[in-house]
């Protein structure tokens, strides 16, 4: 039996696994494979930790990074979407029957983490070589991955997320539980991430694992992000400073300064070669897994695949003539997103030069990693926290300096930097930071959350935010009632998928979408 366990869990880590179970917290493998007798060695724990990473690479999760963070934003327009995407893109309709709202796989990851957290400590009783340090490192990974999942869920769905911390090894276990208030979940995530940061390793000794597994800096980055969302700006700044003050130094790299890569090598190093020096945490996709390889190609397209999603005209015009991000994130010749699906982008001085250059796409056998945090995130999270909480000219000056790090890197040598004298109060600096975040992180699954943070800070969707979003995203005839929809705070979140509502009677649909449930 134990051989079966190893075979199946190893398979989970290497290939795609699909399930047809309707339960919203299905764990694979099921309880006939994973039982108490299998938590007997360090190898057992390592395999389950690998499975937690593996299920983050499910196609449904990878594409929801884009759906949650980009689909409804002013970065994305309609290319050749499938029907489920078209309902959201072209009609502005979020229906609880739309399967892209399904959170099932996120809870599979959460359940694997819950099993690790519950069962790994007992392995010390049966495997004397399983040290307390080993246990702490594994717990740090489980705490981080589970917290990351919940952080995405509460930002996507709002105050209706069930916070489950009890492990299940069977579909038959009763997980019909009500939602936990967002503030309570956030408090728990902060407490656990403090422990994860304490337990995590500073470095594994080589770059791909430092980027693809949980480190202290990954924990600090996630904590900073949670604090920013929760409007704890001093704490966000402190975590960002911890990252900046504790770069991971690899052997032979002791004299190198941790900074952004040069303009000429940035795109290929960060978005093609993977695990760059700028990276803090990214999901390492497997070139041998066809689902991994096509997760983003279907959305963003390539030389032979029509993209489901295209860049808006507005985002294309947001980059000035010498900003290399506008030339490399977007293939302007065909108005197509190039980030994540490209291999070699032109290194040109101007957009005109790039227009006649060659864009080389990834091969069909190449999978891109999905980046969760990189050094630019730290600069710009800190800048946002300073912009909102700043009270002095020095605070605003520091925020502009941080924005300049990404802005100057993106421009040809000698190009003017952002003018500090133009940003001297909270409002102007906040607008600058959100603009620079949009330019830097376009199509990386962050823009909608950036807008939502602003809406939450302001106590609801302002007319200015709504009009800007609508004007930036749509051209021609607007979707029916889109301005009215965006005026409701509830519309800024996703509905709970009807399949989850059907199996858990304790769930309460997001208020804005309750009318849909009453009609189904």
DOBATI-299558 format. One line per 8 residues: number of its first residue (from 0); for each residue x, y, z negated of C-alpha. Coordinates in steps of 0.05 Angstrom, whole numbers, plus 5000, padded with zeros to 4 digits. Layout:
N
NUM) X/Y/Z; ... .
END
This chain:
520
0) 5000/5000/5000; 5055/5049/4984; 5084/5038/5053; 5016/5058/5081; 5019/5121/5039; 5087/5141/5065; 5067/5126/5138; 5003/5166/5136 .
8) 5030/5226/5097; 5091/5228/5142; 5045/5227/5202; 5008/5286/5172; 5072/5325/5172; 5090/5309/5244; 5027/5305/5285; 4958/5335/5287 .
16) 4905/5301/5246; 4831/5314/5257; 4772/5295/5214; 4698/5295/5226; 4675/5297/5154; 4623/5351/5139; 4646/5362/5068; 4678/5431/5060 .
24) 4734/5405/5016; 4756/5342/5052; 4826/5320/5036; 4865/5277/5085; 4887/5223/5069; 4828/5200/5027; 4827/5168/4958; 4843/5098/4984 .
32) 4910/5125/5004; 4926/5176/4950; 4915/5152/4879; 4951/5156/4813; 4997/5099/4833; 5027/5140/4888; 5051/5197/4844; 5111/5158/4820 .
40) 5172/5188/4853; 5203/5253/4876; 5193/5229/4948; 5118/5225/4937; 5116/5297/4914; 5159/5321/4971; 5113/5287/5022; 5052/5321/4992 .
48) 5088/5389/4992; 5105/5377/5066; 5031/5361/5078; 5010/5428/5049; 5054/5464/5100; 5030/5417/5154; 4957/5433/5145; 4971/5508/5150 .
56) 4992/5490/5221; 4923/5463/5240; 4898/5496/5302; 4837/5523/5265; 4880/5558/5213; 4930/5586/5263; 4876/5616/5305; 4840/5644/5245 .
64) 4902/5684/5229; 4886/5721/5294; 4810/5719/5286; 4812/5747/5215; 4866/5799/5227; 4858/5821/5300; 4795/5798/5335; 4750/5855/5309 .
72) 4805/5907/5308; 4820/5963/5357; 4881/5924/5382; 4841/5870/5418; 4794/5870/5477; 4760/5815/5516; 4800/5775/5567; 4769/5708/5584 .
80) 4742/5689/5515; 4703/5626/5498; 4631/5636/5479; 4644/5638/5404; 4697/5693/5413; 4654/5731/5463; 4597/5737/5413; 4644/5776/5367 .
88) 4685/5813/5420; 4632/5836/5469; 4570/5837/5427; 4597/5853/5358; 4556/5795/5331; 4582/5754/5272; 4534/5696/5264; 4537/5645/5208 .
96) 4528/5591/5260; 4593/5611/5296; 4645/5557/5282; 4703/5607/5282; 4675/5628/5213; 4689/5558/5185; 4737/5558/5126; 4741/5482/5118 .
104) 4815/5472/5135; 4837/5527/5086; 4805/5486/5031; 4840/5423/5055; 4906/5460/5043; 4881/5485/4976; 4862/5415/4955; 4930/5387/4973 .
112) 4961/5442/4930; 4914/5426/4873; 4936/5353/4876; 5009/5374/4873; 4997/5420/4814; 4958/5367/4776; 5000/5306/4791; 5072/5328/4802 .
120) 5087/5340/4728; 5070/5267/4712; 5122/5242/4762; 5176/5259/4711; 5151/5201/4669; 5164/5150/4725; 5223/5180/4762; 5278/5201/4715 .
128) 5316/5233/4773; 5259/5282/4783; 5286/5341/4745; 5249/5400/4715; 5282/5443/4768; 5254/5398/4823; 5185/5403/4792; 5188/5478/4786 .
136) 5209/5487/4859; 5151/5442/4882; 5102/5480/4837; 5126/5546/4865; 5110/5522/4935; 5042/5497/4915; 5025/5561/4877; 5048/5604/4936 .
144) 5012/5565/4990; 4947/5560/4950; 4951/5634/4933; 4964/5652/5006; 4902/5614/5027; 4858/5647/4975; 4886/5716/4993; 4865/5706/5065 .
152) 4797/5680/5045; 4779/5738/4999; 4803/5789/5050; 4762/5755/5104; 4699/5736/5065; 4699/5784/5006; 4665/5769/4940; 4634/5702/4959 .
160) 4695/5655/4956; 4693/5593/4910; 4758/5590/4870; 4772/5515/4862; 4833/5493/4822; 4813/5421/4807; 4841/5367/4853; 4800/5318/4892 .
168) 4825/5255/4925; 4756/5236/4952; 4701/5265/4995; 4651/5240/4944; 4676/5286/4889; 4625/5339/4873; 4654/5407/4892; 4588/5445/4894 .
176) 4611/5506/4857; 4590/5579/4860; 4634/5636/4882; 4684/5669/4835; 4686/5746/4833; 4742/5774/4875; 4773/5812/4817; 4779/5748/4777 .
184) 4811/5710/4835; 4860/5767/4846; 4879/5767/4772; 4892/5692/4775; 4933/5698/4839; 4977/5751/4808; 4989/5710/4745; 5006/5647/4786 .
192) 5050/5684/4834; 5091/5712/4777; 5103/5640/4755; 5117/5619/4827; 5168/5675/4833; 5202/5652/4769; 5205/5579/4792; 5223/5591/4865 .
200) 5293/5582/4893; 5330/5644/4917; 5358/5606/4977; 5361/5536/5007; 5428/5551/5039; 5407/5555/5112; 5363/5602/5150; 5308/5558/5179 .
208) 5289/5532/5110; 5296/5600/5077; 5245/5626/5127; 5200/5565/5131; 5196/5548/5057; 5178/5587/4995; 5233/5629/4965; 5234/5682/4911 .
216) 5230/5735/4965; 5170/5702/4997; 5136/5704/4929; 5154/5777/4920; 5127/5794/4989; 5060/5760/4975; 5055/5794/4907; 5069/5861/4939 .
224) 5014/5849/4990; 4964/5828/4935; 4981/5889/4894; 4972/5935/4954; 4903/5904/4967; 4885/5912/4894; 4908/5985/4893; 4964/5971/4843 .
232) 5014/6015/4878; 5069/6020/4826; 5070/5944/4822; 5072/5938/4898; 5131/5985/4902; 5168/5946/4848; 5160/5880/4885; 5183/5911/4950 .
240) 5244/5939/4915; 5259/5869/4887; 5260/5842/4958; 5303/5898/4984; 5352/5891/4926; 5358/5815/4933; 5374/5797/5005; 5389/5724/5018 .
248) 5463/5718/5032; 5485/5657/5072; 5556/5630/5072; 5599/5672/5119; 5549/5728/5117; 5572/5762/5053; 5592/5828/5084; 5532/5836/5130 .
256) 5481/5888/5110; 5408/5865/5108; 5374/5910/5158; 5331/5909/5219; 5361/5877/5281; 5382/5922/5339; 5333/5945/5391; 5365/5902/5445 .
264) 5359/5835/5409; 5298/5847/5365; 5244/5814/5407; 5280/5750/5427; 5310/5739/5357; 5246/5751/5318; 5191/5725/5364; 5226/5673/5407 .
272) 5287/5643/5374; 5250/5638/5306; 5275/5645/5234; 5312/5710/5247; 5352/5748/5196; 5292/5794/5187; 5245/5738/5169; 5220/5726/5098 .
280) 5166/5673/5109; 5140/5642/5173; 5104/5578/5192; 5152/5533/5230; 5112/5501/5286; 5130/5434/5315; 5148/5434/5390; 5124/5361/5393 .
288) 5053/5379/5370; 5011/5399/5430; 4959/5433/5385; 5014/5477/5356; 5041/5494/5424; 4973/5516/5451; 4945/5551/5390; 4966/5620/5412 .
296) 4975/5607/5486; 4900/5598/5493; 4888/5665/5457; 4944/5707/5486; 4956/5670/5552; 5020/5659/5592; 5040/5656/5665; 4988/5604/5682 .
304) 4935/5611/5627; 4884/5667/5628; 4883/5699/5559; 4822/5698/5515; 4845/5763/5484; 4877/5824/5516; 4906/5888/5488; 4859/5948/5487 .
312) 4875/6007/5531; 4883/6047/5467; 4938/6004/5437; 4975/6005/5503; 4974/6080/5503; 4996/6084/5430; 5070/6073/5447; 5110/6131/5475 .
320) 5151/6123/5538; 5214/6097/5504; 5184/6055/5448; 5208/5985/5465; 5151/5953/5426; 5102/5978/5479; 5146/5946/5532; 5157/5880/5497 .
328) 5095/5866/5456; 5053/5877/5519; 5066/5857/5591; 5042/5922/5620; 5044/5896/5691; 4984/5851/5677; 4958/5884/5613; 4971/5821/5574 .
336) 4996/5807/5504; 5068/5782/5508; 5086/5777/5434; 5088/5704/5410; 5080/5675/5480; 5141/5707/5512; 5213/5685/5516; 5251/5742/5548 .
344) 5223/5812/5550; 5255/5870/5587; 5304/5913/5548; 5290/5978/5584; 5298/6051/5568; 5229/6071/5592; 5161/6041/5609; 5174/6055/5682 .
352) 5236/6012/5681; 5199/5957/5644; 5143/5958/5695; 5190/5932/5749; 5227/5883/5703; 5215/5808/5694; 5175/5779/5637; 5195/5707/5623 .
360) 5145/5665/5584; 5157/5606/5539; 5158/5538/5570; 5097/5494/5559; 5139/5451/5511; 5158/5509/5466; 5120/5529/5403; 5127/5597/5371 .
368) 5128/5606/5296; 5075/5648/5262; 5107/5702/5219; 5072/5718/5153; 5124/5767/5125; 5187/5799/5153; 5230/5857/5131; 5187/5909/5166 .
376) 5129/5888/5122; 5168/5906/5060; 5187/5975/5087; 5116/5991/5108; 5080/5962/5048; 5123/6005/5004; 5111/6065/5049; 5036/6055/5044 .
384) 5038/6050/4968; 5079/6114/4966; 5032/6149/5014; 4971/6134/4971; 5001/6143/4902; 5054/6195/4917; 5052/6260/4878; 5116/6295/4900 .
392) 5153/6316/4963; 5205/6263/4948; 5151/6208/4949; 5125/6231/5017; 5196/6239/5043; 5213/6168/5021; 5151/6141/5056; 5169/6175/5121 .
400) 5241/6149/5115; 5213/6078/5110; 5169/6089/5171; 5230/6115/5208; 5266/6049/5198; 5219/6013/5246; 5206/6074/5290; 5280/6090/5302 .
408) 5297/6016/5315; 5244/6015/5369; 5272/6074/5407; 5333/6084/5450; 5395/6110/5416; 5392/6184/5405; 5316/6187/5407; 5283/6235/5358 .
416) 5259/6204/5293; 5192/6220/5260; 5191/6292/5236; 5190/6293/5160; 5163/6364/5159; 5098/6342/5192; 5080/6295/5134; 5075/6331/5068 .
424) 5012/6305/5033; 4977/6239/5018; 4929/6242/5077; 4980/6258/5131; 5030/6206/5105; 4976/6153/5099; 4956/6165/5171; 5028/6160/5193 .
432) 5039/6094/5156; 4976/6062/5185; 4997/6086/5254; 5067/6057/5247; 5039/5992/5218; 4994/5987/5279; 5052/5998/5327; 5099/5950/5290 .
440) 5051/5893/5275; 5005/5894/5335; 4975/5824/5347; 5007/5795/5284; 4941/5788/5246; 4946/5850/5203; 4908/5907/5235; 4837/5891/5210 .
448) 4862/5882/5139; 4898/5950/5144; 4833/5983/5164; 4794/5946/5110; 4843/5969/5056; 4830/6041/5078; 4754/6030/5079; 4757/6000/5009 .
456) 4799/6057/4983; 4749/6107/5010; 4690/6072/4978; 4660/6050/5044; 4664/6060/5119; 4671/6134/5134; 4644/6165/5197; 4715/6182/5218 .
464) 4739/6110/5211; 4679/6082/5247; 4683/6131/5305; 4758/6120/5312; 4750/6045/5313; 4693/6046/5363; 4728/6095/5409; 4794/6057/5406 .
472) 4763/5989/5418; 4706/5997/5467; 4698/6030/5535; 4635/6037/5575; 4571/6011/5544; 4577/5997/5469; 4551/5933/5438; 4480/5942/5412 .
480) 4480/5975/5344; 4555/5970/5333; 4560/6037/5297; 4503/6018/5251; 4535/5951/5236; 4603/5982/5220; 4568/6031/5174; 4550/5973/5128 .
488) 4607/5951/5082; 4582/5879/5086; 4594/5876/5160; 4668/5886/5149; 4671/5816/5121; 4655/5749/5153; 4593/5707/5139; 4600/5640/5105 .
496) 4592/5586/5158; 4524/5553/5157; 4556/5484/5150; 4586/5505/5083; 4520/5536/5060; 4484/5471/5076; 4529/5427/5033; 4538/5474/4974 .
504) 4472/5500/4945; 4510/5545/4897; 4540/5588/4952; 4509/5655/4963; 4515/5685/5033; 4547/5753/5041; 4490/5802/5031; 4494/5832/5101 .
512) 4484/5763/5132; 4431/5736/5086; 4377/5753/5136; 4409/5703/5185; 4403/5648/5133; 4330/5662/5122; 4317/5654/5196; 4355/5588/5203 .
END
